[in-house]
Amino acid sequence: MSNVMSPTPQERTKWVRRAILAGVIGTTIEWYDFVLFGTASALVFNTLFFPQFDPLIGTAAALTTTAIGYFFRPLGGFVFGALGDRIGRKNVLAATLVLMGLSTALIGLLPTYAQAGIWAPILMLVLRILQGIGAGAEFGGAQVMVSEHASKKRQGLLTSLPGAGLALGIMLGTSFYSLLDFMPKDEFMAWGWRLPFLASVIGIVVGLLIRMRVMESPEYLAVTRTKEKPKSPVREVFASYKRNWFVAMFACFAENATTNLVKTFVLAYAATFLHLDKSVGLNGLFVASLVSLFTYPLFGWLGDRLGIGRVYIGSAIAVALFIFPMFWMIDTKSVPTVIVAIVIIYAIAVRGMSATQGAYLANLFPARIRFTGLASSREVGSAISGGLGPVLATLLLAATHSYWPVAIYMISQAAITIAAVWIGPSKRTPIDVDVEEEAQPAPRALRAS
């Protein structure tokens, strides 16, 4: 049997495949859980848990609960990221999967406001916080695990593949709600909405079975062998890689803001403001997620060919350019046009960032603190842009009854990301080199590998 530290090519290929599969499964569960909450916030929770508000304000209140979950994701990124750098990626990712999945299942058992009064939204908030903490290291951890198993020449492609789990999770969540749309409305509101949450228990079991068979990453094993594990990963990140951490955080703004607004606000905008049937937005999100199964690896492959920075910035520019056309298309109230608009923004424009994000962020931190640096920076960016975005957009819509302020907000997020990646260090820094390269100017971020 070959030494674990010196695997044969066949063993390395097997390890990479398992790491990718584990990443896909975990990410599927994460985004299944989150799309359930986001969809329910826009379509169900606003009346079952916040029944005394105007419809738009009730939606904003429900989405605020969604945002609070995002604000606790950074805590998960810091805590579980540091544990991942101290005790290993594999065990931590198993723990986050259980915490995230159980919190989601328990949401399906919650009493409504009519049954428990103010305790209903309070309990939902607590579970949402636990869900957010668990999710705070899930996708970042999957990106770290795959990036450390992958060869550098194929890092863009391979780290893009766990993103397929995001698309699969959204497809599962939206499909479940689309099927429940055939239920009588009173039965759906009474108990039908609970079924997708309870079903997450299945995902926990499947995910754990797969994750326990994954080999720890070669780069982490090398750190362990040389006894270079950090005593305080968080302190080391901010002592030596603070600039890279802020670049990573701001680089996530456009991707997080866009995907989360589409998954929550756009559904609420179409259903509540334009009075379209809620199935239109859900069907659009389903089709966009299906298309994303192909665009994730496509943009990951392009990142390896053209350069991670080029694809990342190009995607942010595409988002900024398409925001107004997206709203113009949705405002037609034509079902095919609405679906095409969602597909273009969600499956094409933003996917260049989603697909190359793992490779870009992973290469900003060395292996000894990579989990902490990547997960914490990504989740702080997610909380600021992705968590606040849907709430702010809904409040802007309620105040102005126009999509213009929302579109301008989304363009501002894209501009922040473009600036961050433009001034950021090379995508090769600092995996195999010292921190001196960290201060290299913008053009290196745009060069091909």
Secondary structure, DSSP 8 states (H G I E B T S, - for coil): ---TTS--HHHHHHHHHHHHHHHHHHHHHHHHHHHHHHHHIIIIIHHHTSTTS-HHHHHHHHHHHHHHHHHHHHHHHHHHHHHHHHH-HHHHHHHHHHHHHHHHHHHTT---HHHHTTHHHHHHHHHHHHHHHHHTTHHHHHHHHHHHHS-GGGHHHHHHTTHHHHHHHHHHHHHHHHHHTTS-HHHHHHTGGGHHHHTHHHHHHHHHHHHTT----HHHHHHHHTT---S-HHHHHHHH-HHHHHHHHHHTHHHHHHHHIIIIIHHHIIIIIS---HHHHHHHHHHHHHHHHHHHHHHHHHHHHH-HHHHHHHHHHHHHHHHHHHHHHHHT--HHHHHHHHHIIIIIITHHHHHHHHHHHHTTS-GGGHHHHHHHHHHHHIIIIIIHHHHHHHHHHHHHSSSHHHHHHHHHHHHHHHHHHHHS--TTTTTSS-GGGGG--GGGGGS--
